């Protein structure tokens, strides 16, 4: 065998060379993700119910249309309640006049304490009756409790309804809530304010971003999962 050239490397065993690729080592962030199935829910949703018996006189909302807080949704026939308010107001005024006269007589020691107390109690009772009648009258005007989208209506004009009947719904869809059960072992990696990305079958290939705002303070003893909630902006109600 020939000797290696002066100053040259000795050949490897068997005379084979091994090719390698060199790259510069760098520091860079890496992300760790957890994929789970979530449920979507409206930010707010309420059943709109009647607080009194009555007849539907007017429906003032369109199904599926936006409504604002305080918008009048339905009106019930208020004629019997208007009459009741007028009667209660008349009784209250009479009680007020009687009380004022009795008060002057009592100040002059011309009547007994018992007569004065009776007049005061009558005035208080008539005031309570008037407040009740006014509240019943206001209950004929059914308003949206918050801004959102009106649901389908379940009544028609002229229909007689009972107290606590469901009339429609109001749903607030911006933002929406994502609720997900997270296994206990991952809770140490979660924090309020953390970003969350969401994909839904209705929009394949798209992702929506939200923010965690709630981490349950307890773990379900049966599943060892904790409920996490996030808000996702939904300005177009998609």
C-alpha positions as a printed NumPy array, in Angstrom:
array([[   0.   ,    0.   ,    0.   ],
       [   0.972,    3.564,   -0.765],
       [   1.802,    5.914,    2.058],
       [  -0.513,    8.967,    2.439],
       [   0.775,   12.291,    1.117],
       [   2.733,   14.292,    3.613],
       [   0.357,   16.34 ,    5.804],
       [  -2.791,   14.682,    4.364],
       [  -5.465,   12.861,    6.335],
       [  -5.205,    9.171,    6.69 ],
       [  -7.854,    7.255,    4.747],
       [ -10.716,    5.758,    6.749],
       [ -11.144,    2.086,    7.28 ],
       [ -11.692,    0.366,    4.006],
       [ -11.129,    3.644,    2.125],
       [ -14.837,    4.863,    2.378],
       [ -15.842,    8.563,    2.871],
       [ -19.2  ,    9.538,    4.562],
       [ -20.992,   12.641,    3.135],
       [ -22.595,   15.   ,    5.682],
       [ -24.617,   18.205,    5.475],
       [ -23.692,   21.002,    7.814],
       [ -26.183,   23.638,    9.082],
       [ -25.872,   26.478,   11.532],
       [ -27.658,   25.899,   14.855],
       [ -30.322,   28.533,   15.635],
       [ -32.674,   29.343,   18.504],
       [ -36.328,   29.815,   17.523],
       [ -39.695,   29.511,   19.257],
       [ -41.826,   26.424,   18.854],
       [ -45.538,   26.112,   19.597],
       [ -47.408,   23.314,   21.272],
       [ -51.114,   23.013,   20.498],
       [ -53.98 ,   21.035,   21.929],
       [ -56.861,   20.09 ,   19.621],
       [ -60.244,   19.485,   21.243],
       [ -63.902,   19.556,   20.227],
       [ -65.763,   22.655,   21.467],
       [ -69.39 ,   23.694,   21.585],
       [ -70.493,   27.117,   20.34 ],
       [ -73.083,   29.163,   22.203],
       [ -74.592,   32.621,   21.882],
       [ -73.139,   35.318,   24.096],
       [ -76.658,   35.906,   25.45 ],
       [ -79.947,   34.146,   24.685],
       [ -83.298,   34.559,   26.398],
       [ -86.841,   33.326,   25.999],
       [ -89.193,   36.291,   25.802],
       [ -92.242,   35.454,   27.907],
       [ -95.423,   37.248,   28.869],
       [ -95.652,   38.32 ,   32.516],
       [ -99.441,   38.601,   32.391],
       [-102.513,   37.061,   30.774],
       [-103.889,   38.962,   27.809],
       [-104.659,   39.227,   24.119],
       [-101.905,   39.942,   21.586],
       [-102.76 ,   43.283,   20.013],
       [ -99.67 ,   44.063,   17.96 ],
       [ -96.409,   42.351,   16.952],
       [ -93.701,   44.912,   16.27 ],
       [ -90.637,   42.831,   15.326],
       [ -89.558,   40.891,   12.262],
       [ -88.35 ,   37.338,   12.695],
       [ -84.56 ,   37.164,   12.302],
       [ -84.181,   40.963,   12.308],
       [ -81.848,   42.918,   14.628],
       [ -83.418,   44.498,   17.703],
       [ -81.996,   46.932,   20.229],
       [ -82.323,   46.868,   23.989],
       [ -85.644,   48.427,   24.966],
       [ -87.277,   47.982,   21.548],
       [ -90.983,   47.195,   21.822],
       [ -91.518,   43.638,   20.561],
       [ -95.192,   43.004,   21.315],
       [ -98.173,   44.837,   22.788],
       [-101.029,   43.145,   24.589],
       [-104.522,   44.586,   24.899],
       [-104.156,   47.103,   27.727],
       [-107.743,   48.356,   28.057],
       [-108.603,   46.453,   31.243],
       [-105.284,   47.428,   32.814],
       [-105.789,   51.091,   31.89 ],
       [-109.139,   51.059,   33.684],
       [-107.581,   49.371,   36.716],
       [-104.866,   52.05 ,   36.864],
       [-107.483,   54.825,   36.673],
       [-109.442,   53.247,   39.525],
       [-106.321,   52.805,   41.649],
       [-105.296,   56.424,   41.025],
       [-108.721,   57.652,   42.138],
       [-108.536,   55.597,   45.346],
       [-105.027,   56.869,   46.023],
       [-106.067,   60.516,   45.606],
       [-109.   ,   60.004,   47.965],
       [-106.736,   58.326,   50.515],
       [-104.235,   61.178,   50.21 ],
       [-106.944,   63.803,   50.837],
       [-108.266,   61.852,   53.809],
       [-104.785,   61.423,   55.254],
       [-103.979,   65.136,   54.914],
       [-107.192,   66.057,   56.762],
       [-106.611,   63.458,   59.478],
       [-103.029,   64.628,   59.881],
       [-104.177,   68.186,   60.589],
       [-106.776,   66.954,   63.077],
       [-104.228,   64.749,   64.795],
       [-101.767,   67.634,   65.067],
       [-104.551,   69.584,   66.85 ],
       [-105.207,   66.598,   69.126],
       [-108.774,   66.353,   67.796],
       [-108.616,   62.633,   66.857],
       [-107.056,   59.537,   68.36 ],
       [-103.822,   57.828,   67.458],
       [-105.829,   54.88 ,   66.171],
       [-107.728,   57.029,   63.654],
       [-104.498,   58.57 ,   62.446],
       [-102.827,   55.168,   62.069],
       [-105.819,   53.865,   60.118],
       [-105.665,   56.764,   57.652],
       [-101.891,   56.316,   57.217],
       [-102.272,   52.574,   56.593],
       [-105.061,   53.176,   54.071],
       [-102.869,   55.651,   52.187],
       [ -99.977,   53.184,   52.122],
       [-102.209,   50.368,   50.878],
       [-103.691,   52.517,   48.107],
       [-100.183,   53.53 ,   47.019],
       [ -99.14 ,   49.87 ,   46.828],
       [-102.282,   49.022,   44.846],
       [-101.575,   51.844,   42.386],
       [ -97.981,   50.67 ,   41.912],
       [ -99.203,   47.127,   41.236],
       [-101.762,   48.275,   38.664],
       [ -99.125,   50.357,   36.9  ],
       [ -96.756,   47.398,   36.829],
       [ -99.486,   45.2  ,   35.329],
       [-100.13 ,   47.872,   32.7  ],
       [ -96.422,   48.036,   31.836],
       [ -96.374,   44.239,   31.491],
       [ -98.589,   44.578,   28.406],
       [ -95.638,   46.208,   26.627],
       [ -92.983,   43.549,   26.048],
       [ -89.508,   44.909,   25.263],
       [ -86.178,   43.424,   24.158],
       [ -83.99 ,   42.838,   27.246],
       [ -80.769,   43.384,   25.272],
       [ -79.609,   44.026,   21.712],
       [ -79.463,   41.018,   19.416],
       [ -81.45 ,   39.143,   16.784],
       [ -85.13 ,   38.286,   17.164],
       [ -86.118,   34.644,   16.842],
       [ -89.249,   33.162,   15.358],
       [ -92.574,   34.296,   16.817],
       [ -94.868,   31.768,   18.444],
       [ -98.04 ,   33.904,   18.651],
       [-100.31 ,   35.832,   16.308],
       [-102.309,   39.068,   16.677],
       [-105.611,   38.425,   18.433],
       [-104.324,   35.317,   20.194],
       [-105.173,   34.958,   23.888],
       [-102.079,   33.987,   25.854],
       [-101.48 ,   32.914,   29.425],
       [ -98.922,   34.324,   31.805],
       [ -95.423,   32.903,   31.232],
       [ -96.144,   31.967,   27.601],
       [ -93.068,   31.949,   25.341],
       [ -93.495,   34.588,   22.626],
       [ -90.105,   34.586,   20.862],
       [ -86.376,   34.629,   21.602],
       [ -83.671,   37.272,   21.508],
       [ -80.161,   36.027,   20.72 ],
       [ -76.898,   37.997,   20.851],
       [ -74.398,   36.433,   18.43 ],
       [ -71.486,   38.863,   18.684],
       [ -69.33 ,   37.643,   20.216],
       [ -70.07 ,   33.954,   20.47 ],
       [ -68.752,   31.631,   23.158],
       [ -66.702,   28.499,   22.645],
       [ -66.968,   26.031,   25.512],
       [ -64.554,   23.124,   25.739],
       [ -63.726,   20.494,   28.353],
       [ -59.953,   20.348,   28.868],
       [ -58.27 ,   17.356,   30.553],
       [ -56.832,   18.166,   33.96 ],
       [ -53.235,   17.438,   32.938],
       [ -53.248,   20.393,   30.498],
       [ -54.607,   23.02 ,   32.9  ],
       [ -51.155,   24.227,   33.869],
       [ -50.614,   25.389,   30.27 ],
       [ -53.781,   27.519,   30.133],
       [ -54.392,   31.087,   31.262],
       [ -57.087,   33.734,   30.972],
       [ -56.29 ,   35.946,   27.982],
       [ -54.718,   33.108,   26.029],
       [ -55.493,   32.983,   22.302],
       [ -57.575,   30.195,   20.814],
       [ -58.162,   29.267,   17.17 ],
       [ -61.343,   27.6  ,   16.025],
       [ -62.439,   25.868,   12.85 ],
       [ -65.998,   24.832,   11.99 ],
       [ -67.387,   22.45 ,    9.402],
       [ -69.513,   25.193,    7.814],
       [ -66.398,   27.123,    6.704],
       [ -63.719,   24.566,    5.727],
       [ -60.195,   25.924,    5.526],
       [ -60.966,   29.006,    7.656],
       [ -59.969,   29.646,   11.234],
       [ -61.429,   32.073,   13.751],
       [ -59.493,   33.518,   16.657],
       [ -60.772,   34.136,   20.169],
       [ -59.544,   34.657,   23.697],
       [ -59.978,   32.55 ,   26.824],
       [ -61.922,   34.451,   29.496],
       [ -62.938,   31.699,   31.906],
       [ -61.24 ,   28.651,   33.403],
       [ -63.431,   26.661,   35.757],
       [ -62.165,   26.653,   39.343],
       [ -63.142,   23.001,   39.727],
       [ -62.581,   19.742,   37.849],
       [ -65.417,   17.349,   37.029],
       [ -64.763,   14.387,   39.335],
       [ -66.198,   11.916,   36.82 ],
       [ -64.255,   12.988,   33.708],
       [ -61.309,   14.871,   35.279],
       [ -61.984,   17.677,   32.795],
       [ -62.383,   21.402,   33.461],
       [ -64.67 ,   23.735,   31.511],
       [ -62.901,   26.472,   29.536],
       [ -64.738,   29.344,   27.809],
       [ -63.498,   31.704,   25.122],
       [ -65.089,   34.602,   23.253],
       [ -64.83 ,   34.745,   19.451],
       [ -65.715,   37.986,   17.62 ],
       [ -68.581,   37.411,   15.212],
       [ -69.483,   40.793,   13.681],
       [ -71.084,   39.284,   10.561],
       [ -73.016,   36.61 ,   12.501],
       [ -71.334,   33.887,   10.474]])
